[in-house]
Amino acid sequence: MMDEQFPTGEGTPALITWYRSTGLTNKDLAQIQAFSKELQQNPVEHQKTVVPYDKMPLPVVKQQVSKDGTTFIQTVLMDSEATSDELKTSFEELEKTANGIFVDKPFDQKVASKDALTARTTGPAGISVDATELFSDADVSLLIGTVLLVLVFLLVIYRSPILAFIPLIAVGFAYLAVTPIIALLGKEGVITYGSQGLSIMTVLLFGAGTDYCLFLIARFRSQLHHDENRYTAFKKAFSNTAGAIALSGFTVMAALLILLVAKYGSIHNFAVPFSLSILIMMISSLTLVPALLGIFGRVSFWPFVPRTEEMAKAHATKKGKKAKLHRENRFWHRVGEIAAHHPIKTFVITILILGGCAFFATQVKYTYDTLSTFPKDMPSREGFTLISDHFGAGQLAPVDLIVNTNGEKTDLRANLQKLDGIANVSVEVPSTKNPDYRMYTIELSDNPYSNEAMDVIPDIRNTAEATLSDAGISQKNVWIAGQTATQYDSRAVTKQDEALIIPLVIGLIALLLLAYLRSITAMVYLVATVLLSFFSALGLGWLIIHYVMGVDAIAGLIPIYAFVFIVALGEDYNIFMISSIWKKSRELPLREAITEGVGQTGGVITSAGLILAGTFAVLTTLPIQLLVQFGLITAIGVLLDTFIVRPFLVPAITMLFGKWAFWPASAPRNDHLRR
C-alpha cells in the first residue's frame, strides 16, 4: 500500500546521526548542509532520496537539532530492494564523500571523544548492514575455532595423531561437498539461506559428523582387542554400528526437514542446508571413514595400538618387555550398575535435578529486539543510543499508518495521541494518487524493536478501526507498516511455527523410534526424556544468561532452534545406547544387559557429547547474542543428555519397566528378565 499510494516514501531509511558532546556548531551544520547537497548532486549507489537541508536556512536546520544541542539526524532513503552487502558498499561510498567535506573524518571518531564531531549510520538500513557484517565476520573464526576444538578433543581422547585427523578429514570432505551444493541451489533460486544459518550449519556438521565417526571408531578399537584380522574386526564393528548411525542421521535429517513447514523465513531457510549437510556427513561417515580405517588399520591408533592378548604378548616379547594386556575401563559399567541396581533412587534423583532446572523455563522472557543482539560498539547501536538519549527511541524507526477515509473526516490523530506508548503522531498526509488514502507517521515512546513497542501495534489498529467505524467507514481500510509492525508479525508467525513444528518433530522421532525398536513403551519414555532435557536446558540456560550474563530477555527464536537440535541430537545418544541394551538383552538378563550396554557405550557417547557440546559452545565466543544464547542452551542440553539422561535416567526407567520396556514386542528372554 505504501508503494501504491505513497511512492515517494518508499525506501529503507538510513539515519546518519551527527553528534558533538559540547554541542553542534554553526560550522558543523553548514558542513552537514554541504554534505546533503553533495549527496543530491552525486548520489551514492542505491540511494533514492535525501532530505535537502542545503535548501533550508540555517535557523530552520537548527530547529531540528536535539534540545541539548548535541545531536542531529539526517535521513537518507535507500533502495528497499538493495541487499545488505550492496548497502554496505553504498555506506562506504557515503563515508568517503563525507571525508571529503569533514576534515576530521567523523565516521572514524569515537562517540566518547570529547569535543569531536562523530557520525554513525543507524536506522533499518544501518542495522541490516551491521547484522550481515557480524555474521560474515564470524564465519571464518567460527570454522577455525570449531576445527581446533574438535582436533584437541580427539587428541586428548585417543592420543593418536593419525586417528585425530580421520574424523576431521571425513567432516572436511563433507563440508567441501555440501558448501558448493548449497551455493548452487541458492544461485538457482531453489533455496534461500543466510550467514546465520551457515554459521550454525558449520557447527552442526563438525559436531554431529564427528559423533558419527566416533561411534564407528570406538567399536572398531574395541573389536581389535578380540580379532587379530583387522578386516574381520572392522566388519563386526561396522555391522554393529551402521544401523544406529544411519537411524541417528535420518532422525536428525528428518527433524530438520520439518522446518520446511515454517512460515517464518529464517526458520524455513534452515531446513535444506542443515538436512543436506547431515545427509552428506552420514554418507561420509559410512563410506570415507571405513575406507580410511581400512587403509590404516591398527596403525590408526598409533602409538597406543589395540591388539589381541596373543598379539600383545608377541609384541612385548619382540621388544623384550612385559606384555601390557588391555583392561577395559569399568567406570561406565559401574555407572550402569547404579542405574540397574538402584533404579528407583536413580530415577527420583535425576528427575529432581532435571525438573528443578526445567522449572526455570517457565520464567524465561523473550525479545525480538534486533539491536539487543549487537555489541554495544556496533555503529548502528551507537547511533540508536544517541537518538534514544537525545531525541527519543521512537525516532529510530517510526510506524506508518495508512487508512482509507472514503472522503470522511475523522478524529484519528487525536485518538492515536491518547494511546499509551505513542510519543507523537504527525499530521495526516493525503495520497497524491487518491486523496481518500491518508498516512500518519507515528513515533513510539519505546525502542521500536522492543516487546513494549510491538504491543502497541494492535492498539493502533484497534483505535484506527474503531475511529473509522464511528465515522461509518469499513474497518478493513487500515494498513500498518514499519519495522515495529514487521517484528510484530514476525513474533506472531514464529509462535504459529512453534505450535506446528514442535508436535511434528516429536511425532516424527516417535515414529522412527517405534520402527527401529518396535516398542511403544520405549518410544514414549525416550521421547519424554529428551523433552525433559530440552526444558531443563532452557531453564538452566536462562539462569546463566539472565543472572550471570545480565541479559534481560533471550531471542524469541531460541526455543524453536534449540528444541529441534536438542531433541533430535539427544535422541541420537539414546538410540545408540538403547540399541546396545536391546542387543545385550538377547543374551543376558536385563539388569546385566543395562550394565553392559551403558558400559559399552558410555565412553564413546561421553566423548561424542563433549565434542558436540564443545562445538556448540564455540558459538558463545561470537559477538552475536542470538548465537551466544543458542550455542549455550544447546550445549547445556547436550551435556544433560550425555551425563544425566543417557547414563542414569534412561537405564533406570528401562529397568523399572522390565519386560514391559519391550511392549508390545515380546521380551528377548523372559526368564532372564524375571531375575
NULUMFI-378933 format. One line per field, with one value per residue (C-alpha): x, y, z; residue in one letter. Coordinates in pm, whole numbers, plus 50000, padded with zeros to 5 digits. Example, Ala and Ser with C-alpha at 12.3 -4.5 7.8 and 13.67 -1.06 7.14 Angstrom:
# residues 2
px <- [51230,51367]
py <- [49550,49894]
pz <- [50780,50714]
r <- [A,S]
END
This chain:
# residues 675
px <- [50000,50296,50434,50094,49965,50281,50561,50776,50804,50935,51283,51475,51581,51946,51969,52302,52335,52567,52690,52924,52931,52985,52712,52693,52839,52715,53014,52906,52555,52686,52905,52605,52417,52710,52711,52336,52394,52672,52451,52179,52416,52619,52406,52575,52470,52121,52040,51682,51626,51790,51639,51758,51894,52112,51797,51683,51800,52042,51791,51541,51804,51893,51534,51581,51878,51811,51708,52051,52207,52435,52264,52122,51956,51999,51771,51883,51636,51800,51655,51441,51544,51916,52085,52281,52608,52506,52405,52739,52915,52686,52769,53140,53086,52881,53158,53414,53200,53176,53553,53591,53382,53458,53830,53822,53654,53353,53268,53608,53575,53473,53139,53305,53555,53533,53452,53482,53216,53112,52873,52704,52469,52174,51807,51673,51937,52229,52103,52068,52428,52569,52375,52515,52867,52855,52770,53015,53300,53204,53219,53597,53671,53391,53530,53885,53770,53550,53823,54081,53840,53748,54117,54215,53931,54023,54391,54301,54053,54252,54606,54672,54774,54654,54314,54252,54261,54042,53711,53831,53911,53565,53394,53618,53523,53156,53193,53367,53093,52789,52904,52905,52580,52408,52563,52433,52083,52086,52206,51930,51672,51577,51663,51742,51997,52179,52507,52337,52226,52568,52733,52508,52549,52926,52890,52630,52845,53159,52978,52730,52966,53246,52996,52904,53271,53340,53063,53231,53589,53517,53353,53641,53900,53709,53682,54056,54120,53933,54007,54353,54237,54160,53909,53715,53723,53603,53329,53188,53227,53057,52765,52708,52708,52598,52228,52241,52445,52206,51899,52058,52142,51798,51634,51822,51780,51406,51359,51541,51337,51022,51142,51020,50666,50768,50627,50897,51178,51478,51341,51219,51554,51743,51574,51755,52112,52100,51940,52160,52475,52366,52289,52629,52805,52625,52730,53088,53094,52963,53194,53503,53570,53552,53785,54038,54020,54059,54370,54540,54401,54561,54813,54525,54556,54936,55113,54850,54778,54493,54598,54457,54607,54825,54941,55023,55237,55418,55483,55616,55845,55985,56056,56193,55929,55648,55315,55056,54721,54417,54195,53852,53761,53500,53385,53079,52999,52978,52752,52532,52525,52399,52108,52034,52057,51905,51652,51402,51665,51835,51504,51398,51733,51763,51401,51452,51766,51615,51275,51433,51614,51302,51100,51303,51198,50864,51043,51210,51142,51177,51268,51260,51484,51743,51961,51996,52188,52455,52776,52749,53021,52848,52782,52406,52368,52581,52369,52049,52180,52247,51896,51739,51935,51889,51561,51353,51385,51081,51256,51480,51200,50857,50537,50339,49961,49753,49373,49109,48868,48633,48640,48509,48666,48786,48945,49206,49514,49367,49259,49602,49772,49577,49728,49996,50327,50289,50510,50390,50157,50219,49957,49781,49929,49692,49800,49885,49705,49389,49332,49095,49405,49574,49906,50011,50371,50371,50668,50662,50777,50985,51260,51074,51242,51125,50835,50674,50668,50529,50248,50130,50064,49728,49624,49697,49495,49203,49192,49208,48934,48712,48758,48672,48375,48243,48264,48068,48375,48465,48705,48914,49063,49364,49725,50030,50392,50737,50997,50787,50490,50721,50856,50504,50415,50742,50659,50310,50433,50714,50466,50249,50554,50641,50289,50318,50682,50728,50446,50561,50921,50803,50573,50841,51103,50843,50763,51131,51197,50891,51004,51356,51278,50928,50838,50570,50682,51046,50940,50727,50985,51275,51083,50977,51337,51470,51177,51268,51632,51520,51316,51594,51848,51621,51573,51939,52042,51807,51963,52309,52204,51985,52154,52519,52540,52288,52064,51701,51548,51660,51594,51244,51376,51586,51319,51243,51612,51724,51428,51499,51869,51847,51562,51700,52065,51979,51777,52093,52261,51952,51932,52297,52278,51934,52022,52321,52098,51848,52121,52272,51928,51915,52198,52188,51934,51803,51994,52323,52226,52177,52510,52690,52502,52586,52942,52999,52858,52943,53292,53215,52889,53065,53340,53084,52874,53171,53273,52918,52862,53204,53130,52803,52982,53216,52916,52936,53266,53095,52977,52619,52383,52144,52419,52566,52231,52156,52503,52491,52144,52209,52546,52377,52111,52373,52564,52248,52174,52531,52583,52234,51963,52152,52367,52123,51764,51700,51864,51674,51340,51422,51496,51176,50964,51142,50984,50726,51005,50982,50600,50422,50713,50794,51093,51404,51443,51160,51331,51625,51401,51245,51584]
py <- [50000,50232,50160,50207,50522,50688,50601,50894,50741,50405,50303,50183,50469,50515,50759,50939,51059,51358,51423,51658,51629,52003,52097,52116,52438,52650,52522,52162,52232,52416,52117,51885,52105,52080,51702,51692,51895,51661,51354,51515,51605,51284,51017,50702,50370,50252,50595,50705,51038,51261,51549,51875,52051,52270,52444,52529,52841,52764,52871,52614,52342,52441,52379,52010,51969,51793,52010,51983,52097,51793,51568,51593,51320,51317,51079,50910,50671,50369,50131,49877,49609,49652,49370,49425,49375,49636,49877,49825,49932,50235,50333,50308,50550,50774,50787,50858,51151,51279,51260,51497,51757,51698,51727,51518,51210,51195,50830,50729,50930,50757,50861,50907,51156,51500,51792,51585,51564,51199,51030,50689,50528,50358,50305,49994,50016,50056,49775,49544,49610,49556,49231,49087,49204,49040,48702,48727,48817,48526,48256,48224,48249,48002,47748,47778,47761,47457,47265,47337,47239,46908,46834,46897,46681,46396,46414,46405,46121,45891,46025,45938,46198,45978,45896,46255,46357,46077,46229,46576,46452,46297,46612,46831,46647,46664,47040,47085,46882,47046,47409,47428,47230,47480,47768,47619,47565,47922,48057,47870,48007,47665,47763,48077,48089,48343,48379,48293,47956,47880,47950,47702,47454,47459,47374,47106,46944,46922,46832,46572,46448,46378,46194,45954,45885,45823,45565,45357,45419,45324,44996,44920,44978,44755,44480,44493,44368,44048,43987,43957,44021,44391,44333,44084,44328,44610,44402,44325,44685,44821,44578,44668,45045,45119,45079,45308,45568,45559,45587,45870,46056,46007,46112,46442,46495,46429,46654,46936,46887,46954,47314,47345,47383,47700,48024,48238,48274,48236,47906,47777,47853,47632,47311,47222,47333,47161,46836,46817,46863,46582,46351,46409,46373,46047,45915,46025,45851,45528,45530,45751,45674,45295,45334,45532,45288,45001,45160,45240,44953,44926,45195,45444,45421,45463,45492,45309,45029,44794,44428,44093,43923,43696,43985,44193,43914,43857,44230,44256,43953,44109,44431,44243,44391,44260,44247,44504,44342,44550,44627,44756,45077,44978,45329,45332,44974,45096,45378,45123,44913,45211,45265,44893,44803,45121,45229,45400,45607,45694,45789,46015,46196,46261,46376,46619,46763,46793,46903,47173,47314,47278,47488,47797,47754,47898,48217,48286,48621,48662,48955,49027,49332,49303,49574,49393,49115,49360,49450,49793,49937,49849,50171,50118,50051,50353,50563,50433,50511,50869,50902,50743,50961,51292,51263,50957,50591,50603,50820,50528,50357,50527,50339,50430,50405,50425,50449,50488,50752,50738,51117,51137,51346,51162,51232,50962,51173,51292,50939,50797,51066,50940,50590,50480,50410,50678,50986,51177,51146,51350,51547,51328,51327,51258,51032,51206,50929,50907,51172,50938,50748,50924,50839,50911,50877,50756,50796,50540,50609,50292,50131,50033,49692,49614,49399,49709,49881,49573,49552,49897,49776,49608,49918,50135,49903,49879,50258,50319,50066,50199,50559,50466,50262,50561,50763,50493,50364,49998,49868,49686,50007,50007,49920,49941,49944,49989,49785,49751,49618,49378,49245,49217,48992,48802,48726,48607,48385,48241,48137,47973,47786,47665,47531,47339,47227,47104,46843,46735,46681,46485,46275,46204,46100,45884,45703,45644,45508,45286,45148,45079,44947,44810,44914,45169,45183,45260,45510,45702,45729,45802,46094,46210,46213,46431,46670,46693,46760,47037,47219,47163,47312,47610,47669,47627,47837,48114,48111,48163,48411,48620,48607,48559,48736,49004,48967,49069,48851,48588,48598,48480,48231,48041,47791,47651,47646,47476,47237,47085,47036,46917,46674,46535,46515,46399,46113,46009,45909,45729,45532,45432,45324,45161,44961,44823,44729,44565,44351,44255,44157,43874,43702,43845,43924,44278,44405,44282,44396,44750,44740,44614,44847,45157,45033,44962,45291,45520,45617,45689,45875,46086,46171,46245,46454,46660,46728,46815,47040,47196,47281,47449,47625,47781,47993,48167,48327,48523,48883,48789,48739,48519,48267,48302,48214,47936,47784,47795,47641,47371,47283,47255,47029,46800,46780,46698,46421,46295,46290,46256,46142,45875,45706,45733,45824,45611,45293,45341,45374,45070,44868,44986,44878,44542,44320,44591,44808,44590,44606,44524,44318,44015,44041,43867,43635,43645,43404,43643,43946,43795,43799]
pz <- [50000,50067,49721,49561,49730,49869,49623,49732,50076,49964,50063,50365,50595,50684,50973,50988,51347,51394,51747,51932,52312,52359,52113,51732,51595,51305,51109,51176,51050,50744,50658,50705,50457,50216,50262,50186,49868,49756,49806,49594,49313,49328,49498,49619,49471,49576,49722,49647,49821,50079,50276,50107,50414,50192,50066,50419,50607,50889,51161,51024,51033,51390,51496,51413,51646,51978,52272,52430,52101,52063,51807,51455,51247,50869,50679,50358,50194,50032,49774,49963,49709,49781,49970,50290,50102,49845,50120,50288,49968,49949,50307,50232,49942,50169,50430,50158,50042,50400,50446,50151,50332,50702,50778,51100,50941,51176,51099,51238,51561,51886,52034,52372,52229,52384,52155,51837,51566,51527,51286,51295,51042,51205,51127,50947,50672,50914,51136,50836,50727,51075,51119,50796,50878,51220,51071,50781,51016,51239,50970,50938,51310,51382,51135,51269,51631,51566,51383,51654,51931,51765,51696,52059,52189,51955,52052,52422,52381,52153,52199,51837,51578,51292,51435,51536,51171,51030,51154,51054,50703,50676,50806,50591,50272,50370,50430,50094,49926,50084,50051,49667,49651,49878,49682,49355,49497,49621,49287,49104,49345,49482,49840,50035,50314,50528,50712,51041,50903,50755,51092,51269,50982,51030,51398,51327,51060,51273,51595,51472,51199,51444,51666,51386,51320,51689,51719,51448,51562,51923,51823,51582,51854,52094,51834,51757,52111,52020,51649,51503,51148,51113,50832,51042,51332,51116,50956,51302,51419,51109,51125,51491,51441,51082,51162,51465,51274,50979,51202,51401,51082,50930,51258,51267,50892,50901,51205,51026,50708,50911,50932,50572,50705,50890,50752,50912,50661,50893,51027,50691,50525,50772,50657,50334,50422,50762,50650,50340,50549,50785,50489,50328,50664,50731,50390,50460,50799,50644,50341,50372,50740,50685,50386,50590,50880,50635,50487,50818,51025,51367,51276,51302,51681,51698,51939,52154,51909,52015,51997,52096,52401,52185,51967,52274,52420,52089,52050,52406,52356,52040,52230,52529,52759,52974,52793,52893,52844,52762,53056,52980,53158,53415,53508,53284,53382,53741,53630,53453,53769,53971,53733,53702,54071,54217,53951,54185,54365,54034,53875,54164,54189,53815,53787,54075,53912,53565,53693,53907,53604,53386,53634,53543,53178,53286,53392,53057,52893,52517,52298,51925,51962,51686,51836,52168,51991,51869,52054,52215,51989,51660,51460,51428,51801,51892,51657,51813,52161,52053,51910,52216,52461,52283,52090,52176,52085,51857,51600,51505,51308,51311,51238,50924,50941,50623,50626,50356,50485,50184,50195,50552,50829,51140,51479,51420,51501,51831,51925,51848,52058,52361,52342,52587,52415,52147,52168,51864,51564,51251,51065,50808,50460,50167,49884,49558,49370,49578,49848,50033,50149,50442,50605,50964,51085,51445,51677,51958,52314,52340,52138,51817,51828,52182,52304,52457,52118,51942,52197,52082,51724,51800,51997,51692,51468,51709,51755,51381,51307,51587,51467,51108,51228,51425,51103,50916,50728,50673,50938,50678,50541,50778,50695,50923,50803,50956,51142,51457,51259,51078,51407,51546,51252,51293,51657,51565,51281,51495,51764,51498,51366,51717,51765,51438,51425,51783,51763,51416,51531,51835,51619,51360,51613,51788,51462,51380,51728,51706,51371,51500,51849,51787,52138,52219,52582,52497,52234,52485,52760,52523,52372,52719,52845,52563,52608,52975,52887,52648,52912,53165,52925,52857,53231,53323,53023,53138,53484,53333,53064,53295,53633,53534,53197,53295,52988,53047,52775,52524,52150,52059,51802,52058,52175,51831,51726,52046,52054,51714,51785,52146,52079,51752,51859,52210,52067,51879,52203,52328,52005,52022,52387,52384,52074,52265,52560,52325,52166,52501,52635,52382,52569,52922,53194,53159,53464,53319,52969,53101,53284,52974,52739,52943,52996,52630,52501,52794,52686,52323,52395,52658,52410,52140,52378,52491,52131,52023,52326,52269,51907,52002,52286,52026,51925,52264,52160,51881,51926,51833,52125,51927,51855,52204,52361,52113,52150,52530,52567,52307,52465,52805,52655,52502,52831,53026,52776,52795,53171,53324,53083,52891,53162,53454,53371,53061,53203,53533,53351,53136,53449,53619,53324,53299,53035,52963,52820,52507,52477,52251,52121,52333,52563,52428,52726,52977,53215,53241,53281,53591,53759]
r <- [M,M,D,E,Q,F,P,T,G,E,G,T,P,A,L,I,T,W,Y,R,S,T,G,L,T,N,K,D,L,A,Q,I,Q,A,F,S,K,E,L,Q,Q,N,P,V,E,H,Q,K,T,V,V,P,Y,D,K,M,P,L,P,V,V,K,Q,Q,V,S,K,D,G,T,T,F,I,Q,T,V,L,M,D,S,E,A,T,S,D,E,L,K,T,S,F,E,E,L,E,K,T,A,N,G,I,F,V,D,K,P,F,D,Q,K,V,A,S,K,D,A,L,T,A,R,T,T,G,P,A,G,I,S,V,D,A,T,E,L,F,S,D,A,D,V,S,L,L,I,G,T,V,L,L,V,L,V,F,L,L,V,I,Y,R,S,P,I,L,A,F,I,P,L,I,A,V,G,F,A,Y,L,A,V,T,P,I,I,A,L,L,G,K,E,G,V,I,T,Y,G,S,Q,G,L,S,I,M,T,V,L,L,F,G,A,G,T,D,Y,C,L,F,L,I,A,R,F,R,S,Q,L,H,H,D,E,N,R,Y,T,A,F,K,K,A,F,S,N,T,A,G,A,I,A,L,S,G,F,T,V,M,A,A,L,L,I,L,L,V,A,K,Y,G,S,I,H,N,F,A,V,P,F,S,L,S,I,L,I,M,M,I,S,S,L,T,L,V,P,A,L,L,G,I,F,G,R,V,S,F,W,P,F,V,P,R,T,E,E,M,A,K,A,H,A,T,K,K,G,K,K,A,K,L,H,R,E,N,R,F,W,H,R,V,G,E,I,A,A,H,H,P,I,K,T,F,V,I,T,I,L,I,L,G,G,C,A,F,F,A,T,Q,V,K,Y,T,Y,D,T,L,S,T,F,P,K,D,M,P,S,R,E,G,F,T,L,I,S,D,H,F,G,A,G,Q,L,A,P,V,D,L,I,V,N,T,N,G,E,K,T,D,L,R,A,N,L,Q,K,L,D,G,I,A,N,V,S,V,E,V,P,S,T,K,N,P,D,Y,R,M,Y,T,I,E,L,S,D,N,P,Y,S,N,E,A,M,D,V,I,P,D,I,R,N,T,A,E,A,T,L,S,D,A,G,I,S,Q,K,N,V,W,I,A,G,Q,T,A,T,Q,Y,D,S,R,A,V,T,K,Q,D,E,A,L,I,I,P,L,V,I,G,L,I,A,L,L,L,L,A,Y,L,R,S,I,T,A,M,V,Y,L,V,A,T,V,L,L,S,F,F,S,A,L,G,L,G,W,L,I,I,H,Y,V,M,G,V,D,A,I,A,G,L,I,P,I,Y,A,F,V,F,I,V,A,L,G,E,D,Y,N,I,F,M,I,S,S,I,W,K,K,S,R,E,L,P,L,R,E,A,I,T,E,G,V,G,Q,T,G,G,V,I,T,S,A,G,L,I,L,A,G,T,F,A,V,L,T,T,L,P,I,Q,L,L,V,Q,F,G,L,I,T,A,I,G,V,L,L,D,T,F,I,V,R,P,F,L,V,P,A,I,T,M,L,F,G,K,W,A,F,W,P,A,S,A,P,R,N,D,H,L,R,R]
END
